[in-house]
Amino acid sequence: MRNKNASHAITRREAIKWGLGALGGAFVGGGALRAWGAAAPVASARPARAKAVIQIWMWGGPAHLDTFDPKPDAGYDYCGPYKSPIATNVDGIQIAEGLPLLAKQADKYSIIRSMTHGNNGHETASYLTQTGRFPDRLVYPCAGAVVSLFKGYDHGYKGFVPPYVVLTDPQGRFSESGFLGQKYKPFATGGDPNKTPFAVEGIVAQGITEERQKARRDLLHQLDTLGKSMPTHPQFARFDQCEDKAYQLLLGDAAKLFDLGQEKDELRDQYGRTTFGQSCLMARRLVENGVPYVTINYKGWDTHKQHFESMRRMLPDLDKGMATLLQDLSDRGLLDSTIVWWSGEFGRTPRILWESPWNGGRNHFGACFSAVVAGGGFKGGHVVGASDAKGETVKDRPVYPHDLIGSMYELLGIDPDGPLPNSKGMDLTILPTVRDGVKSGGRLKEIMG
């Protein structure tokens, strides 16, 4: 009889743990939840230059010719209306005319114009770009999950929120945590940081005041007669800890962390009063408070049709948010320790599809595309590699996804060639190595300080 009642009590308290935040085991740094994920990793002996990553994920794939690799001499069928690249604050580097604010920040970032993997499917390309691996029988963790493994709870992380956060919706292309399991999944905030309040799932609720949350907790305790009758039971003690953590999030510093009203209106305006702009500001607040990996899932870049109409609307948003993020991180002394990684899963076809039904669109293109990195030990003001005259093939210095990810891992103090701990005891490395038969252009030593 006692076991039956205890089982019922656990179910109710699990509802507290999951229901109050829908945040799952990500908030619990040990105990039974360790069995759901991998074994605790061994810290790398490599010195770390970077402490955090802000990944600006261009969901759908941005056009390299219309952003960081303009080709005006290729003609109108390639450059379209963007035929006048602009000079940056670094001699010899030009970017597309739709990014004038980022042109003033070029000394802070480096452009990789020779990214390649050759795949044109969203799901596979997303997996490739974020894990560094082609799909096989195992689903490997993406960079955010790996950083969470090596920089999260197993290594003393004690932040208010999980060590891997996505603003705002899950990417949805593949399981980001892979075989590492639930513990290393990202916490997707939901909501819109451009709205007041920013309704973060499980932490900030629209129309629910702090007083009402406290009243709910009091009522919960009044109803919990079984828990009161067994105050020393170890199972209940663990669930009480989960409840305390959940309410610390609801009523404590985590709620304040997501309150963008604490920022000056002038700075919020500089970021742009848009979902992306305020996500950039929120990402800065998160890394400033010790979160090691933040992804901004910036949707809308799968521009098969009427591409340039979309660019006229979206490029100013990208320009304002990303440029202000770089400047703000620099002003606060955070850029030296924070990697900013801008990329999509691929680029878009250099030749414009003017015919119906595309009406001036660009399709998927994995043969050659661009990425941008800044901070955390990456030098600014450089260009790595080159595409050909029309942006269709890599002309010089190919960079594969595992080359870029491995370079970031090195700057974070994670050995890319080291073992990847897992609960199955498999002999795996964090990234594929030469013995796995992968193509490689080598780590980005030319821009790693």
C-alpha positions in Angstrom: 0.0 0.0 0.0 2.8 2.4 0.9 4.5 1.7 -2.5 1.3 2.4 -4.3 0.9 5.8 -2.5 4.5 6.6 -3.0 4.2 6.0 -6.7 1.3 8.4 -6.9 3.2 11.1 -5.0 6.2 10.8 -7.3 3.9 11.2 -10.3 2.4 14.4 -8.9 5.8 15.8 -8.0 7.1 14.9 -11.4 4.4 17.1 -12.7 6.0 19.9 -10.7 9.4 19.2 -12.2 8.2 19.0 -15.8 5.0 21.1 -15.7 6.4 24.2 -14.0 9.0 24.7 -16.6 8.8 22.1 -19.3 12.5 22.4 -18.8 13.1 18.7 -18.0 16.2 17.3 -16.7 18.3 20.1 -18.1 18.1 21.9 -14.8 19.3 19.0 -12.7 23.0 18.6 -12.7 23.3 15.1 -11.5 21.5 12.2 -9.7 19.3 9.8 -11.6 19.2 12.0 -14.7 22.9 11.2 -15.5 21.8 7.8 -16.6 19.8 9.4 -19.4 22.8 11.0 -21.0 26.5 10.3 -21.4 29.1 9.6 -18.8 30.8 12.7 -17.4 33.5 13.9 -19.9 37.2 14.3 -19.1 38.2 18.0 -19.3 40.6 18.8 -22.1 44.1 19.9 -21.2 44.1 22.5 -24.0 44.0 26.1 -22.8 40.7 27.8 -23.6 40.6 31.2 -25.2 36.8 31.3 -25.5 34.1 30.7 -22.8 31.0 30.9 -24.9 29.5 30.7 -28.4 26.7 32.7 -29.9 25.5 30.8 -33.0 23.5 32.9 -35.4 21.8 30.1 -37.3 20.4 31.3 -40.7 17.6 28.7 -40.9 17.0 27.9 -44.6 20.4 29.0 -46.0 21.4 32.6 -46.8 22.7 33.6 -50.2 26.4 34.2 -50.0 26.4 36.5 -53.1 23.9 38.8 -51.4 25.7 38.9 -48.0 29.4 38.3 -47.5 30.6 37.2 -51.0 29.3 39.7 -53.6 29.9 39.1 -57.3 29.0 42.2 -59.2 31.1 41.4 -62.2 29.2 38.1 -62.7 26.3 40.1 -64.2 22.7 40.7 -63.4 21.7 37.0 -63.6 24.0 36.4 -60.6 24.1 39.6 -58.5 20.6 40.9 -59.4 20.0 44.3 -57.9 22.9 44.0 -55.5 25.5 45.2 -58.0 27.4 47.8 -55.8 29.3 46.1 -53.0 30.4 48.4 -50.2 33.9 48.9 -48.7 34.3 47.8 -45.1 36.5 49.4 -42.4 39.2 46.9 -43.4 41.1 47.7 -46.6 40.4 45.3 -49.4 37.3 43.7 -48.0 33.9 44.4 -49.5 30.5 43.0 -48.6 27.0 43.3 -50.1 25.4 46.7 -50.0 22.5 45.5 -47.9 24.9 45.3 -44.8 26.2 48.9 -44.2 26.4 48.6 -40.4 28.3 45.3 -40.6 30.7 46.9 -43.0 31.7 49.2 -40.2 32.4 46.2 -37.9 34.6 44.1 -40.3 37.7 44.5 -38.1 35.8 42.4 -35.6 35.0 39.4 -37.8 36.5 37.2 -40.4 34.7 35.8 -43.5 35.1 32.3 -44.7 34.1 32.3 -48.4 35.0 28.7 -49.2 32.7 26.7 -47.0 31.6 23.4 -48.7 30.0 20.1 -48.1 28.1 19.5 -51.4 24.7 18.6 -49.9 21.6 20.4 -50.9 19.0 18.9 -48.5 18.0 20.9 -45.5 18.1 18.1 -42.9 21.4 16.5 -44.1 23.1 19.8 -44.6 22.0 21.1 -41.2 23.3 18.0 -39.6 26.6 18.2 -41.5 27.1 21.9 -40.7 26.4 21.5 -37.0 28.0 18.1 -36.2 30.8 18.0 -38.8 29.7 14.6 -39.9 27.8 12.9 -42.7 24.8 10.9 -41.4 25.4 7.2 -40.6 24.0 4.7 -38.2 24.6 7.0 -35.2 23.1 10.4 -34.6 25.9 12.6 -33.3 25.4 15.6 -31.1 25.7 19.1 -32.6 28.2 21.7 -31.5 25.9 23.1 -28.8 25.4 19.8 -27.2 29.1 19.0 -27.2 29.8 22.3 -25.6 27.1 21.6 -23.1 28.8 18.3 -22.3 32.2 19.8 -21.8 31.3 23.2 -20.3 28.0 22.4 -18.6 26.9 20.7 -15.4 29.6 18.1 -15.4 32.2 20.8 -15.2 30.8 23.0 -12.5 28.3 25.1 -14.5 25.8 26.6 -12.1 23.9 29.1 -14.2 20.2 30.0 -13.8 19.3 28.3 -17.0 20.6 25.3 -19.0 24.0 25.6 -20.6 22.6 25.3 -24.1 19.8 27.7 -25.0 18.0 28.3 -28.3 16.2 31.6 -29.0 13.4 31.0 -29.6 12.1 27.9 -31.5 13.8 24.5 -31.9 15.6 24.1 -35.2 13.6 21.0 -36.0 16.0 19.5 -38.6 17.5 16.8 -36.4 18.0 15.8 -32.8 20.6 18.3 -31.6 21.7 16.2 -28.6 22.0 13.0 -30.7 23.0 9.9 -28.7 24.0 12.0 -25.7 20.4 12.1 -24.7 17.9 14.4 -23.0 20.3 16.0 -20.6 22.1 17.8 -23.5 19.1 18.9 -25.5 18.8 22.7 -25.8 16.3 24.7 -23.8 14.2 26.4 -26.4 12.7 29.6 -24.9 9.7 29.9 -27.1 8.0 33.4 -26.9 9.2 36.5 -28.6 11.9 38.7 -26.9 10.5 41.7 -28.8 7.2 41.5 -26.8 6.6 42.5 -23.2 6.9 40.3 -21.3 9.2 37.9 -23.1 7.1 34.8 -22.4 9.9 32.3 -21.8 8.4 28.8 -21.6 8.1 27.7 -18.1 9.7 30.8 -16.6 7.8 33.9 -17.6 4.1 33.4 -18.2 1.8 36.0 -19.8 -0.6 37.4 -17.2 0.7 35.3 -14.3 2.0 37.6 -11.6 4.7 36.7 -9.0 2.0 36.8 -6.3 -0.1 34.4 -8.1 2.8 32.0 -8.6 3.5 32.1 -4.9 -0.1 31.4 -4.1 -0.1 28.4 -6.4 3.0 27.1 -4.6 1.3 27.6 -1.2 -1.8 25.7 -2.4 0.4 22.9 -3.7 2.1 22.5 -0.3 -1.2 22.5 1.4 -2.4 19.6 -0.7 0.8 17.6 -0.5 -0.1 15.6 2.7 1.8 12.5 1.7 5.1 14.4 1.2 4.6 16.0 4.7 4.2 12.6 6.2 7.5 11.3 4.8 9.8 14.4 5.0 13.0 12.3 5.2 12.3 10.0 2.3 15.2 10.3 -0.1 13.0 10.1 -3.2 10.8 13.0 -2.0 13.9 15.0 -1.0 15.2 14.9 -4.5 11.9 16.0 -5.9 11.8 18.8 -3.4 15.1 19.9 -4.7 13.6 19.9 -8.3 10.7 22.0 -7.0 13.0 24.5 -5.4 15.0 24.9 -8.6 11.9 25.3 -10.6 10.6 28.1 -8.4 14.0 29.7 -8.3 13.5 30.0 -12.0 10.0 31.3 -11.8 10.5 33.8 -9.0 14.2 34.4 -8.9 17.1 35.5 -11.0 16.2 33.6 -14.1 13.0 35.6 -14.6 15.1 38.8 -14.2 17.6 37.5 -16.7 15.0 37.3 -19.4 13.6 40.7 -18.6 14.9 42.9 -21.4 13.1 45.9 -19.8 16.3 46.1 -17.7 18.2 47.3 -20.7 18.3 50.9 -21.8 15.7 51.8 -24.5 18.5 53.3 -26.6 20.4 50.1 -26.8 17.3 48.1 -27.5 16.6 50.4 -30.4 20.1 49.9 -31.7 19.6 46.2 -31.8 16.3 46.7 -33.6 12.9 46.2 -32.2 12.4 42.9 -34.0 12.5 39.3 -32.9 16.0 38.9 -34.3 17.3 42.1 -32.9 16.1 41.5 -29.4 17.2 37.8 -29.7 20.8 39.2 -30.2 20.4 41.3 -27.1 19.1 38.4 -25.2 22.0 36.2 -26.4 24.4 38.8 -25.0 22.7 38.8 -21.6 22.9 35.0 -21.5 26.6 34.7 -22.2 27.2 37.7 -19.9 25.6 35.5 -17.2 27.8 32.5 -18.0 25.7 30.4 -20.4 28.3 28.7 -22.7 26.2 28.1 -25.8 23.3 30.2 -27.3 21.8 29.6 -30.7 19.6 32.3 -32.3 17.4 30.4 -34.7 16.8 33.0 -37.4 14.2 31.7 -39.7 13.1 32.9 -43.1 16.1 32.4 -45.3 14.8 29.6 -47.5 14.1 32.0 -50.3 13.2 29.9 -53.4 10.7 32.5 -54.6 10.9 36.3 -54.8 14.2 36.2 -53.1 15.1 39.9 -53.4 11.8 41.1 -52.0 12.7 39.0 -48.9 16.3 40.4 -48.9 15.0 44.0 -48.9 13.0 43.2 -45.8 15.4 40.9 -43.9 18.9 42.2 -44.6 18.4 45.5 -42.6 17.2 43.3 -39.7 20.3 41.1 -39.9 22.6 44.1 -40.3 21.3 46.0 -37.3 21.1 43.1 -34.9 24.4 41.4 -35.7 26.4 44.6 -36.0 25.1 45.9 -32.6 25.8 42.5 -31.0 29.5 42.6 -32.1 29.9 46.2 -30.9 28.1 45.6 -27.6 30.1 42.5 -26.9 33.3 44.4 -27.6 32.2 47.4 -25.5 31.6 45.1 -22.5 34.9 43.2 -22.9 33.0 40.0 -23.8 34.1 39.6 -27.5 37.5 38.3 -26.6 35.9 35.3 -24.8 32.8 34.9 -26.9 32.8 33.2 -30.4 30.1 34.6 -32.7 29.4 32.1 -35.5 27.1 33.1 -38.4 26.1 30.4 -40.9 23.2 28.5 -42.5 23.2 24.9 -43.6 24.3 26.0 -47.1 24.2 29.0 -49.5 21.9 29.6 -52.4 22.3 29.1 -56.1 24.5 31.9 -57.5 22.5 32.0 -60.7 19.1 33.6 -60.1 16.0 31.7 -61.2 14.0 34.4 -62.9 11.5 32.1 -64.6 8.2 31.0 -63.1 7.4 29.8 -60.5 10.5 31.1 -58.8 10.2 34.7 -60.1 13.7 35.7 -59.0 14.5 33.0 -56.5 17.6 31.1 -55.4 17.6 27.4 -54.5 19.7 25.3 -52.1 23.5 25.3 -52.8 26.0 23.3 -50.7 28.9 23.3 -53.1 30.2 26.7 -51.9 28.9 29.2 -49.3 30.0 31.6 -46.7 30.3 31.7 -42.9 31.4 34.4 -40.5 33.3 34.0 -37.2 34.3 36.6 -34.6 35.7 36.8 -31.1 36.8 34.1 -28.7 40.3 33.9 -30.3 39.3 34.3 -33.9 41.0 37.3 -35.5 39.0 40.0 -37.2 39.5 41.7 -40.5 40.4 38.6 -42.6 39.0 36.6 -45.5 39.6 32.9 -45.6 39.4 31.1 -48.9 37.7 32.2 -52.1 34.9 31.2 -54.5 35.2 31.4 -58.2 34.1 34.4 -60.3 30.4 33.4 -60.1 30.4 32.0 -56.6 29.7 28.5 -57.9 32.8 26.5 -56.7 35.5 26.8 -54.2 38.5 28.4 -55.9 40.9 28.4 -53.0 41.3 26.9 -49.5 38.2 24.7 -49.0 36.8 24.7 -45.5 34.6 21.8 -44.4 32.2 22.0 -41.5 34.4 19.8 -39.2 37.3 22.2 -40.0 35.3 25.2 -38.7 33.7 23.3 -35.7 37.1 21.8 -34.8 38.6 25.3 -34.8 35.9 26.5 -32.4 36.4 23.5 -30.1 40.1 24.2 -29.9 39.5 27.8 -28.9 37.0 26.5 -26.3 39.6 24.2 -24.8 38.0 21.1 -26.2 40.1 18.6 -28.1 38.3 17.9 -31.4 40.3 14.7 -31.8 39.7 13.5 -28.3 37.2 10.9 -27.1 33.5 11.6 -27.1 32.0 10.1 -23.9 28.8 8.2 -24.3 26.7 5.9 -22.2 27.2 3.0 -24.6 31.0 2.8 -24.1 31.6 3.2 -27.8 35.1 4.3 -29.0 34.2 7.6 -30.6 36.0 10.9 -31.3 34.4 14.3 -30.9 34.9 15.0 -34.6 35.8 12.7 -37.6 39.5 12.3 -38.1 41.6 11.4 -41.2 41.3 7.7 -40.5 37.5 8.2 -41.0 38.2 9.1 -44.6 36.9 12.7 -44.5 38.1 15.5 -46.6 39.7 18.4 -44.7 41.2 21.7 -45.5 42.6 21.9 -42.0 41.8 24.0 -39.0 41.5 27.7 -39.4 45.0 28.5 -38.0 45.3 31.6 -40.2 42.6 33.4 -38.1 43.1 31.7 -34.7 45.0 34.1 -32.5 
